[in-house]
Amino acid sequence: MMKIEENKLLTLVNAAKEGFENAYAPYSNFHVGAAALTANGKVVKGCNVENASYGLTVCAERNCLAQGVISGEKSFSAIVIYTNQEKLTPPCGACRQVIVEFLAPDALVMAVNHNNDKKQWTVNELLPDAFTPKDLLEI
């Protein structure tokens, strides 16, 4: 697993909490914030945004990475997901696929909750044998 400096990790957790505060979840009341560290050391954040047409809801992780891409970033070193659930919340399947697109297989993915409980994975642990951009390039 890639090592992230403790101060950077704390910055990511705090940014994910800020994203959590901005979540738009009037239907599920399941607020999620996320923050990612770009390869250049910049922190980007996102939150989940629900929609009355439930299938159009966008998760915090995907919003977070999209914010990075919008600002010109295409490579990320870590991502943190924050919720206020007792059970730590891993990324959903769609988010795992998007995470694989932009983070290295050994990059850190961490879930944190309001109790400061933490669980860590590598990208590869969350989505082993993933379909990646490399698979398209080796046609």
C-alpha positions in Angstrom: 0.0 0.0 0.0 1.3 3.5 -0.9 2.3 5.4 2.2 0.5 8.7 2.8 2.0 11.2 5.3 -0.1 11.4 8.5 -0.7 15.2 8.0 -1.9 14.6 4.4 -4.2 11.8 5.6 -5.7 14.1 8.3 -6.2 16.8 5.6 -8.0 14.2 3.5 -10.3 13.1 6.4 -11.2 16.8 7.2 -11.9 17.5 3.5 -14.1 14.4 3.3 -16.0 15.6 6.4 -16.5 19.0 4.6 -17.8 17.1 1.6 -20.2 15.2 3.9 -21.6 18.5 5.2 -22.6 19.5 1.6 -24.2 16.2 0.7 -27.6 16.4 -0.9 -29.5 13.3 0.3 -33.1 14.2 0.9 -34.4 10.7 0.0 -32.1 8.3 1.8 -30.6 10.7 4.4 -27.4 8.8 3.7 -24.8 11.6 3.5 -21.4 10.8 2.2 -18.3 12.9 1.7 -15.1 12.0 -0.1 -11.7 13.6 -0.6 -8.8 12.5 -2.9 -5.2 13.4 -3.0 -3.9 14.0 -6.5 -0.5 12.9 -7.6 0.5 16.5 -7.5 -0.4 16.8 -3.8 -3.7 18.7 -4.3 -6.8 17.7 -2.3 -10.2 17.6 -4.1 -13.5 16.8 -2.4 -17.0 15.7 -3.3 -20.3 14.6 -1.9 -23.2 12.4 -2.9 -26.0 14.1 -4.8 -29.3 12.3 -4.9 -32.0 12.7 -7.5 -35.7 12.0 -7.4 -35.0 9.7 -10.3 -32.9 7.5 -8.0 -30.7 6.0 -10.8 -29.3 9.5 -11.5 -27.8 9.8 -8.0 -24.1 10.4 -8.1 -21.9 9.1 -5.3 -19.4 11.2 -3.4 -16.4 9.2 -4.7 -17.3 9.8 -8.3 -18.1 13.5 -7.7 -14.8 13.9 -5.9 -12.7 12.3 -8.7 -14.7 14.3 -11.3 -13.8 17.5 -9.5 -10.1 16.5 -9.8 -10.5 15.8 -13.5 -12.3 19.1 -14.0 -9.3 20.9 -12.5 -6.9 19.0 -14.8 -5.9 16.1 -12.5 -5.9 12.6 -13.9 -3.9 10.7 -11.3 -4.6 10.3 -7.6 -2.7 8.8 -4.7 -5.5 8.1 -2.2 -9.2 8.6 -1.5 -11.1 8.8 1.8 -14.8 8.2 2.2 -16.6 9.7 5.2 -20.0 8.9 6.7 -21.8 9.1 10.0 -22.7 5.4 10.0 -21.6 3.0 12.7 -20.6 0.5 10.0 -17.7 1.8 7.9 -18.9 2.3 4.3 -16.8 1.0 1.4 -17.3 2.3 -2.1 -20.1 0.9 -4.2 -19.3 -1.2 -7.3 -19.6 1.8 -9.7 -17.3 3.9 -7.6 -14.8 1.0 -7.4 -14.6 1.0 -11.2 -14.1 4.7 -11.4 -11.5 4.5 -8.6 -9.6 1.9 -10.6 -9.6 4.3 -13.6 -7.6 7.0 -11.7 -5.7 5.3 -8.8 -2.9 2.8 -8.9 -3.6 -0.8 -7.7 -1.7 -0.2 -4.5 -3.2 3.2 -3.7 -5.0 3.8 -0.4 -8.8 3.8 -0.1 -10.0 4.5 3.4 -13.4 4.7 5.0 -13.8 6.9 8.1 -16.9 7.5 10.3 -18.0 10.1 12.9 -16.3 7.9 15.6 -13.0 8.2 13.8 -13.1 4.5 13.1 -11.1 3.7 10.0 -10.7 0.8 7.6 -8.2 0.8 4.8 -7.9 -1.1 1.5 -5.8 -0.9 -1.6 -7.6 -0.4 -4.9 -6.7 -3.9 -5.9 -8.2 -5.3 -2.7 -11.5 -3.6 -3.5 -11.6 -4.6 -7.1 -9.2 -7.5 -7.9 -8.7 -8.4 -11.6 -10.4 -5.1 -12.6 -11.0 -4.0 -16.2 -8.7 -1.0 -16.6 -7.5 1.4 -19.3 -4.5 -0.9 -19.7 -6.9 -3.6 -20.9 -8.1 -1.4 -23.8 -4.6 -0.4 -24.7 -3.5 -4.0 -25.1 -5.9 -4.9 -27.9 
